[in-house]
Amino acid sequence: MESPLRLLLRISLVGAWRRLGSVRQQSKLLVLFISVFLVGYLAFSYGLFRLGLGFINRFPGLGPLLVERLLFLLFAFLFALLLLSNLVIAYTNLFRNRETQFLLTAPVPVQTVFRWKCLESLVLASWAFLFLIAPLLVAYGQTVRVAWHFYPAVAVLVGLFIVLPGVLGATGAIWLARFVDRRTFQVLVAVVFVGGIGALWWNLRPPPAVDEAADARVLNVIDRLLNNTSLAHAPWLPSYWLSASVENWAEGALSTALFFALVLLSHVLFFGLLAFTQTGAAFATAADLVQSRGGLLAHWTWWRRRSVATAGAAPGYPPDGLDRALSWLGLRPATRAHVTKDLRLFFRDTTQWAQTALLFGLLAVYVLNLRQFTRRMDVPFWLNAVSFLNLGACALNVATISTRFVFPQFSLEGRRVWLVGLAPLGLPRVLALKFRIAAGLALLLALPLLVLSTRLLQLGWSRTVFFAVAITCMTFTLNGLATGLGALYPNFRETNPSKIVSGFGGTLTLILSFGYILGGVVVLAVGSPWSWRGDGGFLVGRAVVSWSVFLLLSALMGIVPYRLGQRQVARLEL
């Protein structure tokens, strides 16, 4: 008799293969487009990594040291991001998933349900990491000229490495589900979060200036400049075991590489065995607690009682603080009801606001490190390069928000979308409302981030206004793209936003967003009045052409998908 876990795995693989076949039959052109993009990305990223590592490695006496520091630092950051990603996705899969609720009522052992969802979360959280790291490791191997057995060995090591954050993230999700409604736990998480940001700010502060005459030893100067990377060399980090094994295997020290590989394997086997054999009872308890509690703010009932007493409304549907705030904005009742529904669903879903908090934490780290780039801003080349790279970074943050949160919004209406369609607003106006809300909230994030970053980079107000107008256009374009493609490729059967984004439409949105940002930044940089020298007429003409191309590209990437999505929902049969 086939085991339940093997049966679930086989059914999932068959379903994935059938979905892939159906997509291929529906639109072969889009499949070809995505395939070409994936192959092009792998080749392009390999070329960039190859050039960058080769450039660093050619520094006399310092190249290998710099490459080694970069390798350790990269895997340390990727381990932290993988851990957070697995935590968020595992929480959704374990406690906010209809399939999990169905399996818990079926004659399937609870431990088997946890194993299956842990494996599923591991795949969802790690596929992007594998896609990113593959061309880098190939470029690293080509740079240091490794033997042929380096590549299969590294593939095995990376496969072992991604298991640890998957298991730890799933276990952390269980503890989060059990104690997230406790005030002490919430305060502790807030303190740890603020303390972590402060520790990063203190750790990543610029090193003091060093008199070259006082210390002429180059290695000491390099160590002083790279002192912030010492944390990545902590021997207790799994990223250290992977980095040390990869580095020693590349250098031919196979015994040392095998030692660190065995250290990694032993921890994977130990924690994997604990999670796969002893976590079922804790998962069942946590699932009961999650299903029996309301939202995180359900115990703060004083505000609701105050609203009822003030409004004098019936207890059946009392207006709360959110209703009052939206009514003060002058929104119509139908619009206010839909906005209230979306906001409440957002804050009731732990994974949604947790990922938002994580994104703001990463933005804080980015902003705190901007002062590191102000040392050579007196050189025109670096001034232009850093300013446009900052524009690209801000636009990528907007693209992350639009792809992760805006694209699945229409799909999250689920099979009850017919109720929304029969409401006074109607589906086309609902889609337009989702776009306006998403674009407005994204603009509230993008504009302050860009203005703050430009001021930290000590750019003039003319550049600040230039980039502010550009990021405003990009924000509306990216949200229109995500909203339109979300309506064109909905998935009403899935309730997990991560799975919705990982589908065909989400992948297409991500590809087009990155392509638009790259093209837009390049076009603006080519026509920038600070990037070229010549007479005023030449600069003005180039700037006009550049902005015309940029606005045309923005209109094509934003308005066209949005209009197609509007037409799609207008023809949707309810």
N, C-alpha and C positions, 0 to 999 in steps of 0.2 A: 504493500500500500504506500502511495506517495505521501511524503511528509507535508504538513500544511505550509511550511515556509517555502519548500520547493514548488508546491502548487501555486502559491501566490506569485513567486518569481516568474514561473512559466507563463501565467496568465498576463502578467504585466508586460513581459517581452512580446507576447503575441499581440496584445493590444497596441503597443508602441509600433510594432511593425505594420499593423493594419492602418494605423493613423498616418504613418509615413507614406504608405501606398496610396491612401485616399488623397493626401495633399499632392502627391506627385501626379495623380490623375486629374485633379482639379486645375492646377496651374503649373505646367511644366516650365514656363518662362520664369516664374518666381523661384522655383527650385533651382533652376540653372543660375539665376542671379545670385542666390545665396551661396551656392556651391562655388561660383567664381569668386565671390567675396571672401569666403573662408580660405580658399587656396591662395588668393592674393594677399590676405592678411598674414598668413603663415610665411609666405615668401618675403613680404615687405618687412615684417617684424624681425625675421631672421637676418635680413640684410642690415637693418638698423642695429640690432644687437651685435652683429659681426663687426660692423664698422666701429661701434662704440667700444667694445671690448678690445679690439685690435689697437685702437688709438690709445687707450689707457695702458695696455700691456707694453707699448713701445717706449714708455718712459724709462730711462736708464736707471736700473736699480730699484725703482718705485712701482713699476707696472704690476708685477705679481702681488705686491702688498696691497695695492689699491683694489685689484680684482678680487682678492681674497676677502677684504673688508666689505666690498659691495655684495659679494655672494652671501656672506653671513648675515648682513643687514637685511637683504632682500627676503631670505627665508624666515627671518625672525618676524618681520612685518606680515608676511603672508600667513604665517602660523596664527598670529593674532587675529587677522581678518577672517581666516577660515574658522577659527573657534567661534567668533561672533556670528558669522554667517550660519554655521551649523546650529548654534543656539536658537537663533530666530526661526530658521526653517524647521528645526525639529519641534519646537513648541507648536507651530502651526500644524504640522503633520500629526502630532500626537494628540492634540487637544482641540483643534479647530478644523477637523477634517471629517467629512461624512463617512468616508470609507472606514476610518478608525472606529467611529461610533457603531457602524454596522458590524464590524469584525468583533467588537467587544460583546455584542449580543449573540454572535454566532458561536457554534461549538468549536472554537479555536482557542487554544491556550493563550493567556494574557502575555506570557513571555514570548510566544511566537509573534503576536501582534507587535510587541515592542521591537523585536528583532527586524521584522519586515519594515516598519516605519523608520527605524534607525538606518537601515541600508538605503531606503528611498531618500531620506534626507541627506545622507552622505553623498549620493550621486548628484542631487540637485545643487548642493552647496559647493561641490568640488570640480564640476566639469569646466567651469570658467577658469579655475586655477590651473588645471591641466592644459587647457587651451593656451593660456598665457605663458606657462613655464616651458612648454615643449620647445619652441624656437630659441628661447634663451639658452637652454641646456645644450642644444645642438650647436649654437654659435659658440658657447663656452668650450665645448669639445673641439671644435675646429680651430679656435684661437690657441689653445694650449697643446694641440696636436696629440690627442689621446689615442689609445688603441681601440680596436673595434669592439671589444667586450665592455667598454665604458658605457655605451648606450643602453644595452639590455640591463646592465646592472643598475644604472640610474633609473630606468623605468620601474624596476622592482622596488627600489628605495623610495621613489615618489609614491608608488602605490601603498607602501607601508606607512608613509608619513601622513597621508590624508586620513588614515583610519583613526589616529589619535584625536584630532580635533572633532571628528564625527562622533566618536564615543563620548568624549568629554562634553561636547555640546548637547547631546541627547540627555545625558545625566544631569547637566545643569538645567535643562529645560524642565525636567521633573521637579527639581528643587525649586525652581522659579514658580512653577504652577502651584506648589504646595504652600508657599509662603508669600506670594506676591501681594496678597490682600492685607497683610499685616503691616501696621504703621511702622514698627521698628525696622522691618525689612526694607520698606520703601525709603526710610530715612538713611539707612545704611548704604543702600545702592546710590542714593544721591550724593552722600558724602564721599564714597569711593570714586564716583564719576568726577566730581569736582576736584578731589585730591589727585586723581590720575591726570587731569588736564593741567593742574598746577605742577605736578612732578615732571610732566613732559616739557612744560614751559621752562622750568628750572634746568632740566637736563639739556635741553636744546638751545640754551642761551649762547650767544656768540662767545668764543674764547677770547681772553684778553690779548691785546696786541703784544707781540714779542719783538724785542730789539734784536735784529739779525746779528749785530756785532757781539751781543752777549752770548748768543748760542748759535753757532754755525753748523751744528750737526743736523743734517737734513732729516734723518730718521726721527730725531726728537721733535723737530718742528712738525713733521707729518703726524706723529703720535698725538701731539698737542692739538692739532687741527681736527683729528678724527677721534677725540676722546669720547665723543657722544656715542660711538659705536661699540663701546666696551660692554654694554648690556647684551648685545647680540652674541658675545663670546662666553656667556654664562654656560658652564658645562651641564646644568640641569635642564636646559631648554631642548625640546625635541628638534627644533630647527638647527641647533648646534650639532647634534648627532648626524643629521642629514647633510649639513654643509661640510662637516669634517670628513664624512665618508666620501662625498662627491669629490672634494679637493684631494684627498689622499689617493683615491682611485685614479684620478687624472694624473697625479704625479708618479704613479706606479708603486706606491706603498700599499700593496694589497692587504697585508696583514693588519695594518692600522685601520684601513677602510673597512675590512671585514669586522673588526672589533666594534666600531661605531654602528655598523649595520646590525650586528647582533644585539647591541644595547637597544637600538630602536625596535628590533623585532621582539625582544623580551617584554618591553613595555606595551607594545601593541597586543601581544598575546595575553598579558596579565590583565590589562584594563578591558580588553575585548571579552575575555572570559568572564570577568565580573559583570559586565553589562549584559552579556547574552545569557547569563544563567541566574543572576541574583537581583535583577532590576524589575522583574515583572510585578511583584507585590507593590513596590513603591510606585510604579506606573499606574496600577489599578487604583490605588488610593488617591493619587494626584488627579486622575481622570474624574473620579467621583467628586472631588472638591471643585474642580473647574466647572463641571456641569451643574453643580448645586448652587454656585454663587452667581451673583449678578456682575455688573461692571465693577471696576476697581473703585469707583466713586460711589458705589451703592450705599455704603455705610455713612456717607456724608448726607444725611437726610434733612439736616436743619435748613438748608437753603431751599429745598423743595417745600417743606412745611411753611416757610416764610413766604414763598411765592404764592402758595395756595391761599394763605391767610390774607395776603395783600390783594390778590386778584379777586377773591371771593368766588372762585370757580368751583365747579363740582369736582368731587374727588375722582371722578372717572378719568378725566383728561386734564389735569392741572397744568398750566403753563409754568415752565421753570425758567431759570436764568438765561438759558440759551434762547428760548423763545422770545423773552423780553429784549435781549440784545439785538436779535434779528429784526424784531418789530421796530426798534428805534432806528434801524437803518432805512426804514421806509419800504421794505420788501412786501410784495403782495402775498396774500395768504398761501396761494398755491406754491409760489416760489419759496416762501419761508418754510413750508412743510417739507419740501424736497431737500433744501439745504440742511435743515435740522436732521433729517433722516441720515444724510450722508455723513454729517459731522458726528452724530451719535454712534453710527456704525464704525467710524474710524477710531474713536476713543474707546469703544468697547472691545476692539480687537487689539490684544496686547502686542501682536507682532507688528502691526502697522505703526503705532506710536513708538515702539521700541526701535524699529529701524529708522524712524525719523530722528530719535534722540542720538542714535549711533551716527547718522549722517551729520548732524550738527556737531558732534564731537570731532569727527574727521575734519570738518570745515574749520573748527577752532584750532586744530593742530596745524592746518595749512596756513591760516592767517598768522599764527604765532611764529611761523618759520619764514614769513616773507621778509623780515628784516635781514635775513641772511644774504639776500640778493642785492642789497643796497650799497655794497662796497665798491662795485665797479660801474655804477650807474652814470659816471661821468663820461664813459666811452659811448658814443652814439650807437654803435652796433649792439652792445649789450642792453642799452636802454630800450631800443626798439624790440629786440628779441624778447626780453623779459616782459615788457608791457603786453605784447601780443600773446605770449604764452600764458600770461595771467588771464587775458580775455578767454583763451581757449579753456583754461581750467575752470573758470566761472561758468562757461557754457556747458562744459561736461557735467558739472554739478546739476545744472538745470535739466540736462538730458537724463541723468540718473533718476532725478525725481519724476520727470514726466514718464519715463519708461516703466519705473517700478510702481508708481502710485496712480498715474493718470490713465495709462493704457488699460489696466484691468477694471476700471471703474464701471464701464458699461456691462462687462461680463459678470461683475459681482451682483448685478440685479438678479441674476439666476433665472430659474424657471418661472419666477413671479414677475418677470418683466412685463407680462400682459397687464398686471395691475397698474404699473407705472404708465403703460401705454394708454390705458383707459382713464387715467387721471386728467384733470382739466388742462395740464400743460401739454400733454402729448409727447411722444418720443423725440421728434425733432427739436422741440424746445427744451426738453430735458437734456439732450446732448449739448445744445448750445449753452445751457446753464452750467453743465459740468465743465465745459471749456472755459467759460468766463471765470468760474471759481478757481479752477486749476491755474489758469494764466495769472490771475490776480495774486494768488498766494505765492506762486513761483516768482513773480516780479517783486513781491515784498521781501523775498529772500535774496534774489539775484542782485538787485540794485544796491542795497546796503553792503552786500559782500563785495561788489565791484568797487564802490566808492571807498570803502575801508581799505581794500587791498591797494588801490592806486595811491591813497594817501600814505600808507605804510611804505610803498615803494618810492615815495617822494616824487611822484609825477605831478606835472602842472595841471591846472584846472582845464586847460584846453584839451589835454589828453583824457582827463576824467570825463568831460562831457562827450567827447568822441566815443569812448568805450561804453559810456552809459547808454547812448542812443543805440549802439550796436547790440548790447546785451538785451535791451528792450525788444528789438526786432527778433533776436534769436529766441527769446523766451516765448513770445507769441507763436513763432513758427514751430518750435519744438512741441509745445502743448497742442497746437492744432494738428500736428502730425500724429502725436500719440492718441489724441481723441478720435481722429478720423480713422486710423488703422484699428483702434480698439472697437469701433463700430463695424468696420469691414470684416474683421476676423474675431467675432465674439466666441466665447466658450462658456455657455450657460450651465454646463454640467459640473464645472469645477468651482469649488469654493475657496481654494488655496490661491492667493494672488501670486505666489512664487511659481506655481505650476502654470498659471495663465501666462505669466511673462515669459516662461521658458518655452512656450509653444512657438508655432510658426509666426504668428502675427507679432509677438513680442520680440522675437529675433529679428524680424524685418524692421521693426521700429528702431531697435538698437543700431542696426547697420546703417539705416538711412540717417539717423540722428548723428552718428559719428561722421558719416560722409559729409553731411551738411555743415557740421562744425568745422571740419578740416577745410572744406572748400570756402566757407565764409571767412575764416580767419586768414587764409592765404590771399583771397581776393582783396580784403581790407588792407592787409599788409603791403600788397603790391601797389595799391593806390593811396597809401598813407602819405600825407604831406610831410611827415618827418623821416620817411624812408628814402626819399630821392632828392637829388639836388638839380637845380636848373632855374629857369626864370619862373615868375609867378604864373604866367599863362599855362605853361606846361604842367605845373603842379596842379592847378585848378582843373585842367582838362582830364588829367589822369585820375584825380579824386572823383570827378563827376562820373566818369566811366566805371570806376571801381564801385561806387555806391549804387549805380544803376544796375550793374551785374549782381551785386549783393542783394538788393531789394527784389530783383527778378527771381533770383534763386530762392529767397525767402518766401516769396509768393507761391512759387511752384511747389516747394516742400511743405508749406503750411496750409495754404488755401485749398489746393487741389485735393489732398487726402481728406480734409475736413468736409468739403462739399460732397465728395463721394460717400463719406460716412453718413452725412445728412440724408442723402438720397437712399442709402441702404436702409436706414431705420424707418424712413417714410414708407418704404415698400414692405417692411417686415410684417408678416402675417402673425397676428396674435391669437 
